[in-house]
Amino acid sequence: MSDQQLEMILKALSEFKNNFDDFKKENKEHLTRIEETVLRVEESQPDDIKAMLETINRKLEDRDYELQALNN
């Protein structure tokens, strides 16, 4: 192989390494954002469930009061 061919291969490998490093950095940032989102969802989930159960409870109590009024 000539020196020119070796230089071309070295340049291509160097560009590939830079592109791969950029790719890794971008993916790490994406994964970090995804992980943060998942953690936020996991943290808020109990509050969401509690709010839904409280709403269901209020609706059931309202129905109980309606039934009691009809029975009296």
Residue pairs with C-beta under 8 A, 6 or more apart in sequence:
none
